[in-house]
Amino acid sequence: MDKVKAFLNSVKDLPAFPKSAIEFMKLSKDPKTSLNDIGKFISKDTTLSTKILKLANSPFYNRGREIKSINQAVVLLGLDIIKGIVLSLSIIRMFPLRVGGREFDRTLFWDHSVASAFIARKLSKEFSLWDPEEAYTAALIHDIGKLLYNQFFPDDYTRVVKRALSENKRYIEIEKEEFGYTHAEFGFKIAEKWNLPIELKEAIRYHHKLEEEAKNKLLVAIVGFSNIFSKQIGYNFPWEFEPLVLSENVFWQEMVKHNPKLKNIDEAFFTFEMREMKEKIEALIKESLEG
């Protein structure tokens, strides 16, 4: 516990939140932004441009002519996919070397994060719950505390995972015992140091437990539900699966308050739709992590 507190008090050990991610978040939220503007932004970054062109020309996405320009790639892939690769790559670049404990599957971590982001955006857009782009970003980074634990405390994190696999306790309870903070609380502490917007900080802090003190309860509910739902379709570590019963889920109940139409959602069809996105999500993350 003491080492985590010491880390939080040490600004020099903390990587800065990538400026490129912040700039892209602002750009993608602006209704005046065109696909051409997105293309110009991407073209400034050689690594990012290369990865997006490679993804656009991969067998999964490209069924016809070769994609040679960033603008062509943006049109082909669409803003959702572009957003996923820009933001995930920006954050992945913060932790390029240390992999941490072998129990932590970095690819699965990002698969889960991006799947959660797709779900949050879809719910927000189709049911007019929240700004879809902000919901996407909040869901994408909700588990940043896990990545930081794995990066800076790999041995301790491995011990947490092993305990979670062998003990009849929730994973976040074991985190609290070992670190003094759950990954949600730790991620929130880091988000404060990064001066992230209050909406993103609350989504990180409360995505496992909806608290009355949250100023943006609906966004927290969207992210919390998306986190759980992504696990239902296979994007979960074996030590953290959570059952989902819609009528009993506090995040779901909060969303229904804001749009009763959610009561009529066809859960089976929604699950099928999200599983249809599985290959896109995994292709995106594979390309982000390579190289």
C-alpha positions, 0 to 999 in steps of 0.5 A: 500500500505504501508504495502505491501512495508513494507512486501517487505522490511522485509526479516524475514517475507518471507519464503525461496523458497524450496530447494527441488523444486530447486533441483528437477528442476535441476534434471528433466532438466538434460537429463542424469536423469533416472526414477531411479534417480527421484525415489531416490530423492523422497525416501529421503522425507517420506511425498512426498513418501507417497503421491506419493504411495497413488496417484499411488494406487488410483482408477484413476491411478491404474487398476491392481496390488498394487504399493509398491515401489517409482520406480514402482509409477514413472513408472506408473505416469510418469514424468509430474505427478511426477513433478507436485506433487513434485513442487506443494507440495514443494511450498504448504509446504511454506504456511501450516497454513493460508488459507486466505479469503474464496473467495480464493479457494486454490484447484482451484488455484493449479488446474489452476497452474498445468493446465497452466503448462501442457499446457505450456509443451505440446506447448513447446514440440510439437512445439519446442518452449522452453525447456518443463521442464522450461516452465512447471516450469514457468507456475506452479509458474506464479501466486505465487503473488496471493498465497502470497497476500492471505497468508499475506494480507487475509483481503485486498485480500478478499476486492480486490476479492469482488470489482472485483465481483461487479465493472466493472474493471479488477481484476489486476487494482483493485489489483494495487489500493489496494496494489500498485502492481498487483499479477504479480508485487508482485510475481516478487518482491518476486522472486527477493528476492528468487534469481530465474532465470531471465526466471522464474522471467520474466514469473511471471512478464509479464504473463498478459502483454507482454513487449518489455523489456522482455529478454525471450519474447517467454517463457513469451508468452508461460506462458501468453497464457497457463494462459489464455487457462487454464481458457478457459477449466474451471480453473479460478476464477469467477472474472478473466475470460478472453476471448480468440481470437487467432488471437488477442492474443499477446502471441499467435502471439509471439509464431507463430513468432517462429513456423508458424505451430501453425497457423494450430493448431486444437483449438477444438482438443487441448481443448479436449485433455486438458480437458481429463487431467482434472481428472489427474490434479485434482487428483494430486492437491487433493493429494498434498493438503491433510494432 
